[in-house]
Amino acid sequence: MSTSDRENSKLGTSRRSKKLPPFSLRLTFEERARLEELAGSEPLGSYIKRRVFNGKGGGGKRARSRQRRPIKDEQKLAQVLAMLGQSRIANNLNQLAKAANLGTLPMMPDTERDIRRACADVALMRRELLRALGHRTDSEPS
């Protein structure tokens, strides 16, 4: 049995299966906070892998990492999330969709107006959420 076969058998893997089990690391709150500070906007896992494998003797290529996008407007984001938390939009839209699918939704002028208003509110929340996250919206010029 070769050395790699012995290592794989210890890990419960075969030669055919090259995927190793995940590795877990326990940190104190202070250690984690320090790592997150050092990582900045880079995801923590990517930062740790880069530091371990690109350090002295690591010799690996720098892995492409996704950068966390900074939140452009935290106050706007908080407002939108608060609006969503206070609303019963998801439940109400589900009830409307169910009634429409069953054919039991009477389509009166008031009902249509209320549905259009709800759609406009949802579209507004979407735009504000995208803006708060730093994305362009459909209605903004490129």
N, C-alpha and C positions, 0 to 999 in steps of 0.2 A: 504494500500500500504506500503510495507516495505521500509526501508531506502535505500537499494540498488536499489529497483525499482524506487524510486524517483530520485536517482542520475543518473541512466541510462536514465530515461525519460528526465532529464535536458540535457543530452549529446546527446539525439536523438537516443539512442540505446535501444534494448530490451534485455530481459534475454537471448535470444538465441544468440544474437550477442555480443561476448565478446571483439571484437576488438575496442579499443578506437581510437578516431581521433588523428592525429599527433599533437604534441605540438610544437609551434614555440617560439623562444626566440630572442629578439633583443639585440644585443651587440654593443658597440662602437668598433671602429677599435682597440683601445688599449686593451679593454677587450678580444676581440677575439685573438689578437696577444698573450696576456698573457696566455690564455687557450691553444693555440696551442703550446706555449713554454712548458707549464707544461705537456701537453699530450705527447710530444716527438714524438716517432714513432707510438704511438697508435692512431687509428682514433678518431677524436674529439668527436663524438657522444658516442663512447664506453667509453672514458675517463670521460665524464660528467656523464653518467649513473653510472659508477663504483664509482665515488666520491660521488654522491648523495645517492646511495643505499647501499654502503658499509661504509659510514661514521657513526658517532655515531647514534645509533638508527635505522640504515637502516637494518642491519641484513641479507641482501641478500647474495646469493652466488656470487662469482666473475664470471662475464660473460666471456665466451671465447671471446677474441677479436682478430681480424686479425691484425697482425703487418704490418705496411707499410715496404716494403723492401727498404733499402737504395739504392740509385742509385750508382752502383759500379764505373762508369766512366762517369761523367757528360759531359765532353768534347766530348767523343765518341757519347753519346746520342744526343748532340746538332748537331754534324756533320751529323748524320743519319737523324735527323728531318729536317735539312736544305736541305739535298739531296732530301728528299721526297717532301719538299715544292717547290723546284725549278723544279722538274721533272713533266712531264705530263704522268707518267707511268700508272696511273689508267685509264685515258682517252684513251691512246694508246692501252693498253691491252683490254679495252672494245671494241674498234673499230676492233682490230684483231679478237677477239672472235666472234663478230657479222659477220664479213666477212667470217670467217671459217664456222660458222653455216649456212650462206646463200650459201656457196659453191663458193663464189666469190674471195677467196683469192688465187692468183696464187702462187703455191709453187715452187719457183725457188731456186736455191742454195743460192743466196744472202738473200732471204727472210728467209729461214730456219736458216741461220747463224745469222741473226739479231734477230730472235726470241730466239734462243739458248743463245745469248749474253744477251738479256733482262732478260731471266730467271735466268741466272747466276748473273746478277746485283741485281735482286730481292732477290735471295738467300743470296747474300753477305750482303745486307741491313738487312735482317732478322737476320743473324748471329751476325752482329755488334750491332743491337738493343738488342738482347737477352743478349749479353755479357755486354753491357752498363747497363742493368737492373740486372745484377748479376746472370743470368741463364746460365747453361751449354748449349752448342749447340750440335747438332747431331754429328758434326765432332770432338768434344773434348772428350777425355777419361774421364771416370767417376771417 
